[in-house]
Amino acid sequence: MSLGTCNETQIKIRFCYMSPDYGVQKFIIRNTKPQEEVGMNRQVILLLLFFGFLTVLGGCTVKAVGDPNRPITINAHITLDIKGLEKTATNIEDYVSGQSPS
Amino acid sequence: MNFKYYLMTVMAAVCLCTVLTGSYAVAEQGYDIKEMTPAVKAALDNRRARYNELLDLKNSGVIGENAQGYVEVLGSDTAKQLVDAENKDRKTIYTTIVEQNNLPSDALATVEKVFAQVQRDKATAGHKIQDTDGSWKTK
């Protein structure tokens, strides 16, 4: 009989039915809540690991280690921030035309 | 139990914010002249000094802004010396932006095109500008 996710109300009902065998009742109570807690702790740990992984992935530096006689070539596609570039260009041209101080 | 869900939600939000903030910082880093070297300062000052002269030439249709971010002589060749000096200073500024922002060398073409777009936007009525398809028109 699995009582993995029973709530307090369910436990009380079972207590009524199983009151002659208090040992079973004790077993039920002990094995219901700790199982939930263990499950929750596992979820918390997994979540921590997952977001830790994301954080590391977001700001990690990749280092290639290998034979110096056989250099590794990595073709990286760098996307320029055109909006940022436009802003820079506008600022410079404003300065040149005397529309902004510096 | 509710507290743990709350804790998990808060942690998820914090981690997500951290990741997104990092990405945003990378995306919005902008490109600037980070160090005002003597060469860049001279280029900017020279450009500022010759601005009105170039403006007169633009108003008279002798020169125009091409699609590569430089001025181009369209009429009389008398302005060639001035145009060459202007283009040299512009090139100094463009290459400085590429170098100081650690951009790949082929980014220079993009920088030039973006400056050309800004020049087209800033051009006033009557100025000659070259479109991205290579055709010249009067704004």
gemmi code that builds the backbone of each chain (N, CA, C; Angstrom):
import gemmi

chains = {
    "A": [
        ("MET", (0.856, -1.204, 0.000), (0.000, 0.000, 0.000), (0.886, 1.245, 0.000)),
        ("SER", (0.767, 2.053, -1.011), (1.606, 3.238, -1.106), (0.869, 4.447, -0.568)),
        ("LEU", (1.484, 5.143, 0.320), (0.854, 6.338, 0.892), (1.721, 7.561, 0.618)),
        ("GLY", (2.449, 7.463, -0.433), (3.475, 8.480, -0.726), (3.014, 9.916, -0.625)),
        ("THR", (1.843, 10.252, -1.118), (1.473, 11.665, -1.169), (0.217, 11.977, -0.368)),
        ("CYS", (-0.103, 11.155, 0.575), (-1.341, 11.415, 1.305), (-1.190, 12.636, 2.199)),
        ("ASN", (-2.268, 13.362, 2.353), (-2.223, 14.556, 3.198), (-2.677, 14.214, 4.607)),
        ("GLU", (-2.764, 15.229, 5.445), (-3.079, 14.998, 6.851), (-4.447, 14.360, 7.042)),
        ("THR", (-5.403, 14.795, 6.242), (-6.758, 14.249, 6.352), (-6.746, 12.753, 6.070)),
        ("GLN", (-6.052, 12.371, 5.023), (-5.967, 10.964, 4.673), (-5.302, 10.170, 5.796)),
        ("ILE", (-4.291, 10.767, 6.389), (-3.585, 10.069, 7.472), (-4.524, 9.838, 8.648)),
        ("LYS", (-5.325, 10.845, 8.961), (-6.253, 10.722, 10.083), (-7.261, 9.613, 9.817)),
        ("ILE", (-7.764, 9.553, 8.587), (-8.735, 8.517, 8.235), (-8.086, 7.139, 8.403)),
        ("ARG", (-6.903, 7.018, 7.908), (-6.213, 5.730, 8.022), (-5.933, 5.397, 9.484)),
        ("PHE", (-5.690, 6.441, 10.261), (-5.449, 6.214, 11.682), (-6.676, 5.572, 12.325)),
        ("CYS", (-7.875, 6.072, 11.932), (-9.117, 5.510, 12.463), (-9.245, 4.029, 12.105)),
        ("TYR", (-8.972, 3.719, 10.870), (-9.116, 2.342, 10.418), (-8.029, 1.440, 10.982)),
        ("MET", (-6.886, 1.999, 11.198), (-5.756, 1.162, 11.569), (-5.359, 1.347, 13.032)),
        ("SER", (-6.214, 1.946, 13.785), (-5.857, 2.222, 15.172), (-5.447, 0.989, 15.974)),
        ("PRO", (-5.997, -0.216, 15.670), (-5.553, -1.388, 16.460), (-4.057, -1.647, 16.296)),
        ("ASP", (-3.545, -1.320, 15.127), (-2.117, -1.571, 14.907), (-1.391, -0.228, 14.845)),
        ("TYR", (-1.003, 0.238, 15.977), (-0.389, 1.558, 16.038), (0.948, 1.591, 15.309)),
        ("GLY", (1.584, 0.455, 15.242), (2.868, 0.379, 14.530), (2.723, 0.732, 13.069)),
        ("VAL", (1.646, 0.274, 12.458), (1.403, 0.607, 11.050), (1.203, 2.100, 10.906)),
        ("GLN", (0.396, 2.657, 11.833), (0.136, 4.092, 11.787), (1.455, 4.865, 11.885)),
        ("LYS", (2.324, 4.437, 12.799), (3.611, 5.123, 12.959), (4.406, 5.051, 11.664)),
        ("PHE", (4.311, 3.883, 11.076), (5.040, 3.672, 9.813), (4.523, 4.639, 8.742)),
        ("ILE", (3.183, 4.749, 8.718), (2.578, 5.641, 7.711), (3.057, 7.074, 7.910)),
        ("ILE", (2.973, 7.539, 9.122), (3.334, 8.941, 9.381), (4.818, 9.171, 9.089)),
        ("ARG", (5.641, 8.243, 9.496), (7.073, 8.448, 9.298), (7.465, 8.400, 7.815)),
        ("ASN", (6.750, 7.552, 7.095), (7.172, 7.357, 5.710), (6.459, 8.264, 4.712)),
        ("THR", (5.528, 9.069, 5.200), (4.848, 9.979, 4.276), (5.591, 11.299, 4.194)),
        ("LYS", (5.704, 11.985, 5.305), (6.295, 13.326, 5.278), (7.777, 13.294, 4.921)),
        ("PRO", (8.565, 12.406, 5.517), (9.986, 12.407, 5.123), (10.168, 12.152, 3.633)),
        ("GLN", (9.333, 11.320, 3.023), (9.462, 11.065, 1.581), (9.241, 12.338, 0.789)),
        ("GLU", (8.240, 13.115, 1.205), (7.995, 14.387, 0.517), (9.192, 15.309, 0.664)),
        ("GLU", (9.724, 15.330, 1.886), (10.846, 16.235, 2.126), (12.057, 15.821, 1.314)),
        ("VAL", (12.274, 14.495, 1.270), (13.408, 14.004, 0.478), (13.225, 14.392, -0.978)),
        ("GLY", (11.982, 14.233, -1.488), (11.689, 14.610, -2.876), (11.925, 16.081, -3.113)),
        ("MET", (11.492, 16.898, -2.173), (11.653, 18.344, -2.306), (13.124, 18.725, -2.292)),
        ("ASN", (13.876, 18.119, -1.355), (15.298, 18.435, -1.264), (15.998, 18.085, -2.567)),
        ("ARG", (15.598, 16.958, -3.139), (16.207, 16.526, -4.398), (15.903, 17.545, -5.495)),
        ("GLN", (14.652, 18.032, -5.490), (14.272, 19.040, -6.489), (15.075, 20.313, -6.315)),
        ("VAL", (15.247, 20.708, -5.034), (16.005, 21.940, -4.756), (17.436, 21.786, -5.238)),
        ("ILE", (18.027, 20.624, -4.934), (19.419, 20.392, -5.333), (19.552, 20.379, -6.852)),
        ("LEU", (18.614, 19.686, -7.501), (18.655, 19.636, -8.973), (18.489, 21.020, -9.587)),
        ("LEU", (17.586, 21.798, -8.989), (17.363, 23.150, -9.494), (18.617, 24.003, -9.314)),
        ("LEU", (19.231, 23.852, -8.129), (20.469, 24.601, -7.862), (21.547, 24.245, -8.871)),
        ("LEU", (21.687, 22.941, -9.109), (22.690, 22.473, -10.071), (22.397, 23.013, -11.459)),
        ("PHE", (21.113, 22.995, -11.836), (20.725, 23.442, -13.170), (21.041, 24.920, -13.361)),
        ("PHE", (20.647, 25.727, -12.392), (20.893, 27.157, -12.542), (22.361, 27.508, -12.341)),
        ("GLY", (23.033, 26.730, -11.514), (24.483, 26.895, -11.419), (25.144, 26.639, -12.756)),
        ("PHE", (24.665, 25.600, -13.418), (25.182, 25.258, -14.756), (24.898, 26.391, -15.740)),
        ("LEU", (23.671, 26.933, -15.663), (23.309, 28.043, -16.562), (24.193, 29.258, -16.311)),
        ("THR", (24.422, 29.545, -15.030), (25.248, 30.704, -14.679), (26.661, 30.535, -15.202)),
        ("VAL", (27.204, 29.336, -15.006), (28.558, 29.055, -15.488), (28.591, 29.161, -17.005)),
        ("LEU", (27.555, 28.598, -17.646), (27.489, 28.630, -19.109), (27.402, 30.063, -19.618)),
        ("GLY", (26.675, 30.911, -18.882), (26.495, 32.309, -19.298), (27.766, 33.128, -19.239)),
        ("GLY", (28.666, 32.779, -18.349), (29.847, 33.623, -18.196), (31.149, 32.858, -18.202)),
        ("CYS", (31.150, 31.731, -18.878), (32.354, 30.912, -18.815), (33.371, 31.290, -19.886)),
        ("THR", (34.579, 30.935, -19.600), (35.637, 31.102, -20.580), (36.029, 29.713, -21.054)),
        ("VAL", (36.055, 29.539, -22.331), (36.411, 28.239, -22.879), (37.874, 28.252, -23.253)),
        ("LYS", (38.620, 27.307, -22.728), (40.028, 27.220, -23.051), (40.272, 25.918, -23.802)),
        ("ALA", (40.959, 26.023, -24.883), (41.278, 24.824, -25.650), (42.669, 24.349, -25.259)),
        ("VAL", (42.760, 23.109, -24.866), (44.050, 22.541, -24.492), (44.382, 21.458, -25.514)),
        ("GLY", (45.540, 21.518, -26.050), (45.890, 20.505, -27.040), (47.346, 20.593, -27.436)),
        ("ASP", (47.659, 19.941, -28.505), (49.024, 19.904, -29.004), (49.370, 21.254, -29.630)),
        ("PRO", (50.412, 21.945, -29.121), (50.761, 23.252, -29.686), (51.207, 23.172, -31.144)),
        ("ASN", (51.648, 21.978, -31.564), (52.055, 21.825, -32.962), (50.861, 21.646, -33.901)),
        ("ARG", (49.727, 21.381, -33.296), (48.507, 21.244, -34.105), (47.477, 22.244, -33.583)),
        ("PRO", (47.644, 23.500, -33.973), (46.727, 24.524, -33.453), (45.277, 24.275, -33.866)),
        ("ILE", (44.400, 24.604, -32.957), (42.972, 24.424, -33.227), (42.416, 25.731, -33.772)),
        ("THR", (41.722, 25.646, -34.865), (41.110, 26.844, -35.453), (39.624, 26.834, -35.135)),
        ("ILE", (39.187, 27.900, -34.519), (37.762, 28.013, -34.194), (37.185, 29.151, -35.020)),
        ("ASN", (36.217, 28.835, -35.836), (35.552, 29.875, -36.628), (34.398, 30.434, -35.807)),
        ("ALA", (34.567, 31.656, -35.323), (33.530, 32.265, -34.506), (32.741, 33.270, -35.333)),
        ("HIS", (31.445, 33.232, -35.168), (30.591, 34.210, -35.852), (30.255, 35.293, -34.841)),
        ("ILE", (30.792, 36.461, -35.076), (30.549, 37.561, -34.150), (29.491, 38.472, -34.745)),
        ("THR", (28.418, 38.666, -34.009), (27.346, 39.545, -34.459), (27.558, 40.920, -33.862)),
        ("LEU", (27.636, 41.899, -34.723), (27.846, 43.255, -34.231), (26.530, 43.843, -33.748)),
        ("ASP", (26.636, 44.627, -32.700), (25.474, 45.338, -32.199), (25.323, 46.610, -33.035)),
        ("ILE", (24.512, 46.500, -34.088), (24.381, 47.610, -35.038), (23.790, 48.848, -34.366)),
        ("LYS", (22.846, 48.626, -33.481), (22.224, 49.761, -32.786), (23.270, 50.537, -31.983)),
        ("GLY", (24.121, 49.779, -31.274), (25.184, 50.409, -30.491), (26.154, 51.160, -31.387)),
        ("LEU", (26.425, 50.553, -32.515), (27.341, 51.161, -33.480), (26.735, 52.444, -34.059)),
        ("GLU", (25.449, 52.392, -34.334), (24.753, 53.586, -34.851), (24.799, 54.722, -33.839)),
        ("LYS", (24.638, 54.347, -32.574), (24.673, 55.363, -31.522), (26.058, 56.006, -31.452)),
        ("THR", (27.078, 55.152, -31.533), (28.454, 55.657, -31.502), (28.708, 56.573, -32.699)),
        ("ALA", (28.277, 56.121, -33.881), (28.485, 56.910, -35.102), (27.771, 58.251, -35.001)),
        ("THR", (26.536, 58.216, -34.498), (25.770, 59.462, -34.361), (26.470, 60.420, -33.401)),
        ("ASN", (26.966, 59.884, -32.287), (27.666, 60.735, -31.314), (28.892, 61.385, -31.940)),
        ("ILE", (29.652, 60.589, -32.690), (30.875, 61.114, -33.302), (30.523, 62.181, -34.351)),
        ("GLU", (29.527, 61.883, -35.170), (29.157, 62.855, -36.211), (28.541, 64.119, -35.600)),
        ("ASP", (27.843, 63.956, -34.489), (27.318, 65.137, -33.785), (28.468, 66.002, -33.284)),
        ("TYR", (29.486, 65.329, -32.760), (30.651, 66.062, -32.257), (31.353, 66.797, -33.399)),
        ("VAL", (31.516, 66.092, -34.516), (32.209, 66.694, -35.670), (31.438, 67.911, -36.187)),
        ("SER", (30.119, 67.794, -36.193), (29.313, 68.903, -36.714), (29.080, 70.001, -35.670)),
        ("GLY", (29.605, 69.786, -34.464), (29.476, 70.806, -33.431), (28.143, 70.783, -32.715)),
        ("GLN", (27.391, 69.701, -32.893), (26.088, 69.617, -32.228), (26.184, 69.104, -30.800)),
        ("SER", (27.301, 68.502, -30.467), (27.481, 68.043, -29.084), (28.899, 68.380, -28.642)),
        ("PRO", (29.090, 68.634, -27.331), (30.395, 69.097, -26.842), (31.532, 68.106, -27.030)),
        ("SER", (31.295, 66.812, -26.768), (32.416, 65.879, -26.915), (31.914, 64.476, -27.192)),
    ],
    "B": [
        ("MET", (6.197, 23.407, 3.040), (6.178, 23.081, 1.615), (6.034, 24.360, 0.782)),
        ("ASN", (5.123, 25.232, 1.195), (4.938, 26.486, 0.457), (6.200, 27.338, 0.484)),
        ("PHE", (6.846, 27.286, 1.634), (8.073, 28.071, 1.750), (9.127, 27.568, 0.776)),
        ("LYS", (9.177, 26.244, 0.600), (10.176, 25.687, -0.309), (9.875, 26.052, -1.760)),
        ("TYR", (8.593, 26.016, -2.099), (8.234, 26.442, -3.465), (8.592, 27.909, -3.660)),
        ("TYR", (8.332, 28.699, -2.604), (8.658, 30.122, -2.660), (10.157, 30.300, -2.855)),
        ("LEU", (10.929, 29.517, -2.062), (12.397, 29.583, -2.133), (12.873, 29.207, -3.534)),
        ("MET", (12.285, 28.132, -4.064), (12.681, 27.686, -5.405), (12.358, 28.740, -6.450)),
        ("THR", (11.202, 29.368, -6.326), (10.815, 30.403, -7.290), (11.767, 31.586, -7.228)),
        ("VAL", (12.101, 31.989, -5.997), (13.019, 33.127, -5.827), (14.382, 32.794, -6.424)),
        ("MET", (14.858, 31.563, -6.124), (16.177, 31.164, -6.651), (16.160, 31.141, -8.169)),
        ("ALA", (15.078, 30.603, -8.724), (14.969, 30.549, -10.189), (14.978, 31.951, -10.769)),
        ("ALA", (14.245, 32.861, -10.133), (14.179, 34.239, -10.634), (15.548, 34.906, -10.561)),
        ("VAL", (16.248, 34.681, -9.443), (17.575, 35.292, -9.272), (18.547, 34.766, -10.326)),
        ("CYS", (18.544, 33.437, -10.513), (19.451, 32.843, -11.495), (19.132, 33.330, -12.901)),
        ("LEU", (17.832, 33.399, -13.207), (17.425, 33.852, -14.534), (17.863, 35.295, -14.761)),
        ("CYS", (17.685, 36.114, -13.739), (18.092, 37.521, -13.838), (19.594, 37.613, -14.063)),
        ("THR", (20.356, 36.769, -13.325), (21.813, 36.797, -13.465), (22.213, 36.481, -14.896)),
        ("VAL", (21.618, 35.411, -15.436), (21.956, 34.995, -16.800), (21.543, 36.067, -17.798)),
        ("LEU", (20.305, 36.576, -17.642), (19.814, 37.579, -18.593), (20.614, 38.865, -18.501)),
        ("THR", (20.958, 39.269, -17.286), (21.737, 40.502, -17.112), (23.088, 40.358, -17.781)),
        ("GLY", (23.688, 39.186, -17.634), (24.984, 38.934, -18.282), (24.871, 39.031, -19.779)),
        ("SER", (23.834, 38.412, -20.351), (23.625, 38.449, -21.800), (23.360, 39.869, -22.259)),
        ("TYR", (22.539, 40.593, -21.470), (22.190, 41.957, -21.846), (23.445, 42.816, -21.852)),
        ("ALA", (24.295, 42.601, -20.830), (25.525, 43.398, -20.733), (26.396, 43.159, -21.956)),
        ("VAL", (26.441, 41.908, -22.406), (27.243, 41.596, -23.581), (26.631, 42.246, -24.817)),
        ("ALA", (25.282, 42.131, -24.913), (24.620, 42.654, -26.110), (24.658, 44.170, -26.186)),
        ("GLU", (24.621, 44.810, -25.028), (24.543, 46.257, -25.017), (25.875, 46.901, -24.635)),
        ("GLN", (26.958, 46.207, -24.911), (28.234, 46.762, -24.490), (28.566, 48.043, -25.260)),
        ("GLY", (28.038, 48.181, -26.467), (28.284, 49.371, -27.266), (29.711, 49.399, -27.779)),
        ("TYR", (29.919, 50.239, -28.758), (31.259, 50.385, -29.314), (31.623, 51.844, -29.216)),
        ("ASP", (32.778, 52.076, -28.679), (33.160, 53.450, -28.455), (34.645, 53.624, -28.684)),
        ("ILE", (35.035, 54.872, -28.758), (36.473, 55.150, -28.740), (36.866, 55.136, -27.265)),
        ("LYS", (37.479, 54.044, -26.881), (37.751, 53.832, -25.458), (38.966, 54.633, -24.985)),
        ("GLU", (39.908, 54.811, -25.871), (41.106, 55.568, -25.508), (41.341, 56.639, -26.571)),
        ("MET", (41.334, 57.880, -26.138), (41.519, 58.989, -27.081), (43.009, 59.143, -27.392)),
        ("THR", (43.451, 58.388, -28.364), (44.868, 58.460, -28.758), (45.106, 59.776, -29.507)),
        ("PRO", (46.358, 60.218, -29.588), (46.645, 61.464, -30.323), (46.153, 61.412, -31.767)),
        ("ALA", (46.262, 60.224, -32.392), (45.830, 60.084, -33.793), (44.320, 60.291, -33.921)),
        ("VAL", (43.570, 59.714, -33.002), (42.102, 59.855, -33.055), (41.697, 61.291, -32.739)),
        ("LYS", (42.363, 61.850, -31.750), (42.030, 63.231, -31.370), (42.287, 64.173, -32.548)),
        ("ALA", (43.428, 63.952, -33.193), (43.758, 64.790, -34.356), (42.726, 64.598, -35.465)),
        ("ALA", (42.337, 63.351, -35.694), (41.346, 63.064, -36.747), (40.020, 63.759, -36.445)),
        ("LEU", (39.581, 63.675, -35.196), (38.316, 64.313, -34.811), (38.411, 65.833, -34.925)),
        ("ASP", (39.523, 66.383, -34.432), (39.693, 67.842, -34.488), (39.770, 68.337, -35.934)),
        ("ASN", (40.500, 67.589, -36.766), (40.602, 67.965, -38.188), (39.232, 67.948, -38.854)),
        ("ARG", (38.485, 66.899, -38.567), (37.163, 66.780, -39.174), (36.256, 67.927, -38.727)),
        ("ARG", (36.384, 68.253, -37.456), (35.557, 69.342, -36.924), (35.936, 70.674, -37.592)),
        ("ALA", (37.229, 70.829, -37.784), (37.717, 72.087, -38.366), (37.281, 72.245, -39.831)),
        ("ARG", (37.213, 71.145, -40.561), (36.863, 71.260, -41.987), (35.361, 71.030, -42.256)),
        ("TYR", (34.604, 70.880, -41.196), (33.180, 70.544, -41.353), (32.426, 71.570, -42.212)),
        ("ASN", (32.599, 72.850, -41.912), (31.842, 73.883, -42.622), (32.241, 73.954, -44.096)),
        ("GLU", (33.533, 73.741, -44.334), (34.009, 73.756, -45.717), (33.375, 72.602, -46.509)),
        ("LEU", (33.332, 71.457, -45.885), (32.710, 70.295, -46.536), (31.209, 70.523, -46.732)),
        ("LEU", (30.618, 71.188, -45.751), (29.182, 71.457, -45.831), (28.864, 72.342, -47.038)),
        ("ASP", (29.702, 73.336, -47.252), (29.522, 74.209, -48.425), (29.616, 73.399, -49.717)),
        ("LEU", (30.594, 72.499, -49.763), (30.776, 71.665, -50.963), (29.583, 70.720, -51.152)),
        ("LYS", (29.050, 70.243, -50.061), (27.859, 69.371, -50.144), (26.660, 70.179, -50.628)),
        ("ASN", (26.537, 71.394, -50.104), (25.408, 72.240, -50.499), (25.455, 72.570, -51.988)),
        ("SER", (26.682, 72.709, -52.518), (26.806, 73.052, -53.944), (26.831, 71.804, -54.833)),
        ("GLY", (26.764, 70.634, -54.214), (26.681, 69.390, -54.987), (28.003, 68.912, -55.546)),
        ("VAL", (29.105, 69.500, -55.069), (30.432, 69.090, -55.571), (30.826, 67.743, -54.974)),
        ("ILE", (30.462, 67.527, -53.753), (30.777, 66.250, -53.096), (29.495, 65.624, -52.544)),
        ("GLY", (29.592, 64.331, -52.294), (28.450, 63.635, -51.703), (28.935, 62.563, -50.740)),
        ("GLU", (28.006, 62.037, -50.007), (28.334, 60.970, -49.052), (28.090, 59.624, -49.730)),
        ("ASN", (29.147, 58.827, -49.868), (28.945, 57.531, -50.523), (28.460, 56.468, -49.534)),
        ("ALA", (28.190, 55.284, -50.038), (27.593, 54.215, -49.208), (28.630, 53.466, -48.389)),
        ("GLN", (29.893, 53.899, -48.471), (30.959, 53.251, -47.695), (31.430, 54.118, -46.529)),
        ("GLY", (30.711, 55.190, -46.258), (31.053, 56.011, -45.107), (32.103, 57.067, -45.384)),
        ("TYR", (32.297, 57.406, -46.658), (33.308, 58.412, -47.006), (32.684, 59.459, -47.924)),
        ("VAL", (33.378, 60.591, -48.035), (32.911, 61.617, -48.975), (33.533, 61.333, -50.338)),
        ("GLU", (32.821, 61.724, -51.352), (33.285, 61.427, -52.712), (33.086, 62.657, -53.586)),
        ("VAL", (34.104, 62.930, -54.400), (34.010, 64.074, -55.312), (33.100, 63.701, -56.475)),
        ("LEU", (32.111, 64.532, -56.713), (31.170, 64.244, -57.801), (31.298, 65.255, -58.937)),
        ("GLY", (31.793, 66.432, -58.605), (31.921, 67.458, -59.630), (33.378, 67.816, -59.859)),
        ("SER", (33.705, 69.029, -59.539), (35.061, 69.538, -59.762), (36.075, 68.799, -58.884)),
        ("ASP", (37.250, 68.583, -59.460), (38.308, 67.887, -58.724), (39.057, 68.806, -57.757)),
        ("THR", (38.648, 70.053, -57.709), (39.351, 71.005, -56.838), (39.231, 70.617, -55.367)),
        ("ALA", (38.202, 69.884, -55.066), (37.980, 69.515, -53.660), (38.684, 68.219, -53.282)),
        ("LYS", (39.428, 67.657, -54.219), (39.996, 66.325, -53.989), (40.905, 66.262, -52.749)),
        ("GLN", (41.748, 67.276, -52.596), (42.688, 67.276, -51.479), (41.943, 67.279, -50.131)),
        ("LEU", (40.930, 68.099, -50.097), (40.131, 68.204, -48.867), (39.402, 66.878, -48.590)),
        ("VAL", (38.865, 66.305, -49.654), (38.129, 65.046, -49.536), (39.062, 63.912, -49.095)),
        ("ASP", (40.247, 63.878, -49.657), (41.217, 62.842, -49.268), (41.590, 62.957, -47.786)),
        ("ALA", (41.792, 64.182, -47.350), (42.148, 64.408, -45.940), (40.998, 63.982, -45.030)),
        ("GLU", (39.790, 64.344, -45.449), (38.609, 63.965, -44.663), (38.479, 62.440, -44.579)),
        ("ASN", (38.641, 61.790, -45.721), (38.496, 60.331, -45.746), (39.578, 59.621, -44.942)),
        ("LYS", (40.768, 60.216, -44.944), (41.858, 59.629, -44.159), (41.513, 59.692, -42.657)),
        ("ASP", (40.985, 60.822, -42.250), (40.608, 60.970, -40.835), (39.442, 60.050, -40.474)),
        ("ARG", (38.515, 59.923, -41.404), (37.385, 59.008, -41.141), (37.883, 57.576, -40.979)),
        ("LYS", (38.809, 57.193, -41.852), (39.348, 55.834, -41.783), (40.039, 55.604, -40.439)),
        ("THR", (40.754, 56.618, -39.970), (41.418, 56.509, -38.661), (40.387, 56.238, -37.563)),
        ("ILE", (39.287, 56.963, -37.627), (38.234, 56.795, -36.607), (37.600, 55.409, -36.715)),
        ("TYR", (37.306, 54.976, -37.928), (36.657, 53.668, -38.116), (37.570, 52.528, -37.633)),
        ("THR", (38.825, 52.595, -38.010), (39.742, 51.506, -37.611), (39.982, 51.520, -36.100)),
        ("THR", (39.972, 52.710, -35.525), (40.139, 52.797, -34.066), (38.979, 52.124, -33.354)),
        ("ILE", (37.780, 52.338, -33.852), (36.597, 51.698, -33.243), (36.736, 50.175, -33.337)),
        ("VAL", (37.183, 49.697, -34.482), (37.344, 48.247, -34.672), (38.420, 47.712, -33.727)),
        ("GLU", (39.539, 48.388, -33.671), (40.672, 47.889, -32.869), (40.391, 47.973, -31.364)),
        ("GLN", (39.882, 49.122, -30.937), (39.702, 49.310, -29.494), (38.537, 48.494, -28.921)),
        ("ASN", (37.667, 48.017, -29.804), (36.556, 47.182, -29.329), (36.782, 45.708, -29.646)),
        ("ASN", (38.033, 45.405, -30.028), (38.412, 44.017, -30.322), (37.489, 43.341, -31.328)),
        ("LEU", (37.117, 44.078, -32.335), (36.257, 43.506, -33.375), (37.140, 42.860, -34.444)),
        ("PRO", (36.616, 41.854, -35.127), (37.415, 41.245, -36.200), (37.643, 42.256, -37.330)),
        ("SER", (38.716, 42.050, -38.067), (39.096, 43.047, -39.073), (38.010, 43.247, -40.132)),
        ("ASP", (37.232, 42.187, -40.414), (36.177, 42.354, -41.421), (34.987, 43.174, -40.908)),
        ("ALA", (35.047, 43.549, -39.624), (33.975, 44.398, -39.085), (34.108, 45.835, -39.569)),
        ("LEU", (35.271, 46.158, -40.129), (35.484, 47.527, -40.622), (34.432, 47.898, -41.675)),
        ("ALA", (34.121, 46.949, -42.548), (33.120, 47.208, -43.593), (31.767, 47.541, -42.971)),
        ("THR", (31.428, 46.829, -41.903), (30.151, 47.086, -41.229), (30.165, 48.465, -40.572)),
        ("VAL", (31.294, 48.772, -39.931), (31.419, 50.087, -39.289), (31.260, 51.186, -40.344)),
        ("GLU", (31.889, 51.009, -41.485), (31.801, 52.009, -42.557), (30.358, 52.163, -43.037)),
        ("LYS", (29.679, 51.031, -43.181), (28.285, 51.091, -43.659), (27.366, 51.780, -42.647)),
        ("VAL", (27.623, 51.510, -41.368), (26.793, 52.138, -40.338), (27.035, 53.653, -40.328)),
        ("PHE", (28.288, 54.063, -40.456), (28.581, 55.500, -40.514), (27.951, 56.119, -41.766)),
        ("ALA", (27.973, 55.362, -42.868), (27.351, 55.858, -44.101), (25.858, 56.082, -43.891)),
        ("GLN", (25.228, 55.148, -43.192), (23.794, 55.270, -42.910), (23.525, 56.513, -42.064)),
        ("VAL", (24.383, 56.737, -41.063), (24.224, 57.925, -40.209), (24.404, 59.193, -41.041)),
        ("GLN", (25.363, 59.181, -41.956), (25.581, 60.349, -42.824), (24.357, 60.593, -43.712)),
        ("ARG", (23.768, 59.514, -44.214), (22.551, 59.660, -45.044), (21.411, 60.261, -44.219)),
        ("ASP", (21.306, 59.766, -42.979), (20.242, 60.274, -42.104), (20.443, 61.757, -41.778)),
        ("LYS", (21.695, 62.139, -41.612), (21.994, 63.521, -41.213), (22.046, 64.487, -42.398)),
        ("ALA", (22.096, 63.935, -43.596), (22.184, 64.802, -44.774), (20.930, 65.669, -44.875)),
        ("THR", (21.130, 66.919, -45.243), (19.984, 67.831, -45.371), (19.531, 67.883, -46.837)),
        ("ALA", (18.403, 68.497, -47.057), (17.826, 68.553, -48.407), (18.814, 69.187, -49.389)),
        ("GLY", (18.967, 68.562, -50.521), (19.871, 69.073, -51.552), (21.222, 68.372, -51.564)),
        ("HIS", (21.537, 67.654, -50.488), (22.814, 66.929, -50.426), (22.736, 65.653, -51.263)),
        ("LYS", (23.875, 65.313, -51.861), (23.916, 64.087, -52.666), (24.382, 62.926, -51.789)),
        ("ILE", (23.621, 61.853, -51.863), (23.943, 60.670, -51.065), (23.855, 59.425, -51.951)),
        ("GLN", (24.705, 58.480, -51.629), (24.687, 57.221, -52.383), (23.916, 56.180, -51.587)),
        ("ASP", (22.970, 55.556, -52.266), (22.169, 54.518, -51.597), (22.960, 53.216, -51.495)),
        ("THR", (22.416, 52.278, -50.726), (23.106, 50.999, -50.552), (23.215, 50.218, -51.868)),
        ("ASP", (22.326, 50.523, -52.830), (22.404, 49.824, -54.124), (23.408, 50.478, -55.072)),
        ("GLY", (24.058, 51.554, -54.613), (25.099, 52.213, -55.417), (24.620, 53.412, -56.193)),
        ("SER", (23.314, 53.630, -56.207), (22.785, 54.762, -56.982), (22.887, 56.062, -56.172)),
        ("TRP", (23.155, 57.141, -56.888), (23.254, 58.455, -56.246), (21.922, 59.176, -56.380)),
        ("LYS", (21.574, 59.874, -55.327), (20.348, 60.661, -55.398), (20.529, 61.927, -54.563)),
        ("THR", (19.692, 62.892, -54.845), (19.725, 64.129, -54.076), (18.636, 64.067, -53.019)),
        ("LYS", (19.025, 64.262, -51.803), (18.052, 64.114, -50.697), (17.065, 65.284, -50.701)),
    ],
}
model = gemmi.Model(1)
for chain_id, residues in chains.items():
    chain = gemmi.Chain(chain_id)
    for i, (resn, *xyz) in enumerate(residues, 1):
        res = gemmi.Residue()
        res.name, res.seqid = resn, gemmi.SeqId(i, " ")
        for name, pos in zip(("N", "CA", "C"), xyz):
            atom = gemmi.Atom()
            atom.name, atom.element = name, gemmi.Element(name[0])
            atom.pos, atom.b_iso = gemmi.Position(*pos), 0.0
            res.add_atom(atom)
        chain.add_residue(res)
    model.add_chain(chain)
structure = gemmi.Structure()
structure.add_model(model)
structure.setup_entities()
